[in-house]
């Protein structure tokens, strides 16, 4: 079953339980950029930010498709420009992407060269059945095709209201599409940073993951994957392409 993104803030009774049971923050990895990061320069699509040799070698090591990996790495590099105090690594984004949609490959989907994930990945109806929150349709079915209930959409599994609030155009084609891998991953990165602050700290990482999904088992799975994927040098130690 697909896990649900954008479930809401971790506060009240939830907060105490999460602080006790959530895993510590995994080490965040940001790869070396293919060009000098410059906040004053015209932006480029995030998939063009990572070095090609790093993408090749890391894809071979992690078995993450190169096109999807480019989105994870590019989003971490873009956030290093926009919100450097956040410290979000590509490996945390990859951990989330693995759990949410197996890197955009759930039920035979795949990310094409242009980043479009097809067939579209649509979650279960949020109809209040056992283990599922109830969210009556908020987007007239525009994103999820369901006019009765909301569903999480895309490779990073956003509910429509969260997508509407945070949507980003990662490939710079003039529109934000939750089924396009660059847009989806950059939106997830911004969402994690704005809800967690400094995600290199245990408190920040817990807050970020808890707003993405409150499940403690989910957080442990993402953390374990992030540690596994991040088994490589940090940005300043990565050799160039």
N, C-alpha and C positions, 0 to 999 in steps of 0.2 A: 504494500500500500504506500502511495506517495505520502511523504510528510508535508506538513503545511507551513508555509512561511508567513511572516507578518502577523503573528497572532496577538500582539498587544504587549504593553509594558509589563515588566516583572516587578510588581509592587506588593505591598501588604504581606499577607501570610506567605505568598509565593516566594517573596524575596528572601525570607529567612531560610526556607527550605532549600532554595537554590544555592545560597551561600554555603550551606553545610554540605551539599551533595554534588555540586558541579565540580568538574575537574579543574585543575589549574590551567592557566593560559598556555597553550603550546607556543614554542618559539616561532615568531613570525619571520618569514623569509620574503625579501623583496629582491628580485633579480636585477642585474645590471641592465641599464637601458641601452638601446641601440644608438641613442643620441643623448647629448647632454640635456638633462631635464631643465626646462626654462619656462617659468610661469608667464613670461611676457611674450613668448613665441606663439604663433598660430598653432592650435591643437591639431593633432593627427589622430586617425582612428586608433583606438587602444591596441588593436592587434598588431600594429606596426611598431609599438614601443619596445618589446623585448628583443634581445639579440637572437638571430636565427640559430646560431650554434647552441645556445642555451636551450632553446625550444627543442631542437632535435635531440640533444643528449638527455634532457629531462623527460621528454616524452618516452624515450626508450627505457629509461629507468622506472618511470611511474606507470607506464602503459595508459597515460591520459592522451587522447587524440591531440595532435599538434594544434589544430584549429581551436579546440576548446581550451587548451593550455595557454594559447596566446591571449585569450580573453581573461583568464585568471591572472596571468602575469601582467598583462597590460593594465588591468583595473588596479592592481596593487601599485603599479608605477604612477598611474594618473592620480590616485589618492595620495601618493607621496608628494605630488605637486600641490594638490588642492588642500589636503588636510594632513600635513606632515606629522602633527602631534598624535595622530591616530595610530600609526605604526602597523596598519593591517597588512598581512602577508598574503601572497598568492596561495600559500598552502592551506590557509583557513578557508579561503573561497573554494579551493578544490575539494576540501573535506565536505563542505556544504553541498557542492555540486554533485559529489559522489553519492551522498545520502539521498538528496532530493530527486535525482533523475539519472544516476549512473552516468554523469557527464553528458547529459543530453541524449542518452541512448535508450531510455526506458521504452519498452515495448517496440523495439525496432527503429526508433527515431535516430536521427544523426544530424550533426551540424555540417552543412554544406560549406563550400569554400567561402561563400559570402556571409557565413555565420547564421544563416536561417536554419532553425531546427525544425525538421519535418519528418513524419507528421507531427503536428502540434501536440505537446504534452499537456493534458488537462487532468486535474485531480478529481477526486470523488466529490459529490455534492455535499456541501456543508449544511446538512439538513437536521442536525441535532440527534442523529442516531448514535448508538453506543460508541463512546470514544471520540465523537466528532462534535465540534461546536456547531451552533446553528447561526448561519448568517444569511438572512434573506437577501435576494438579488439586489445588488447596488449599481450594476452597470448595464442593465437592460440586456444582458447577455452579450455585450459587445466583445469582451475579451474571452469569456469562457463558454459562450454558446448556450448558457442556461439562464432563462428568464425567471426561474423560480428561486433558485439558490445560487449563492456564489460558489466558485470553485477556484482552487489555486491553479495558476497557469504558468507555462514555460519551464525551461530547464532549471530555473532557480525557485520555482513554485511560489509566486506571489499571489496573494488574494487581490482582487481588483482595487479595493480602497487603498491598500498600501502601495500598489503600483501607481495609482493616480497621484499619490502624494510625493513619491520619490523618483519617478521614472526618469531615466537618463538616456541620452543618445550616444552610445559608445562607439558606433561606427560612422557617425557624422553624416548620415544620409538624410537628415532633416526630420526624422520621426523616431519616437521611442516605441519599441516593439518588444513585449515580454517573451516572444518566441525567437528573438534574434539574440545570439549568445553574448555578443559584446554589450548590447543594451541591458540584458538581464543581469550579467555579472557586475557591470559597473553600478547598476542600481542597487544590487545587493551590497556591494562594497560601501557605497555612500550610506545606505541604511544602517549597516553595522557600525560605521564610524560615528554617525550622528546619534545613535542610540547608546553606544558604548563608551565614546570618548577614546581614551588611550587603551586599545585592546591588547597591548603588550602586558598590561597588569591583569591580575586575576579578577579584580572587581570590574574592570572595563570589559574584559572578555565575557565574563558571566552575564553582565547586563546586555551586551550585544547579542549573544546567543539566545538568551532567554526571551528577548523580544522577537527573534526569528522563529524560535520554537521552544516552548517551555519544558519540553521533555528532558529529564536528566539523562536518560539513556541516549537520547539524540546527541546531547552535548558530549557525552563520553565517546560516542562513535566518531563525531566530527573531530574531536581532539586527537584521538588515536590516528585517524587518517591524516590529519594535518601534520602530526609528528612524523609519520611514515613518509609522506610526500616531501616534507621539508628536510630530508636527510642530505642536505647539500650546503655548501658555504653560503654565507650571507652576501648581500649586494657588493660590498667592498672587496670580497674575496673571490668573486666569480670571474673566470677568465673571459676575455672578449671573443666575439665571433670573428 
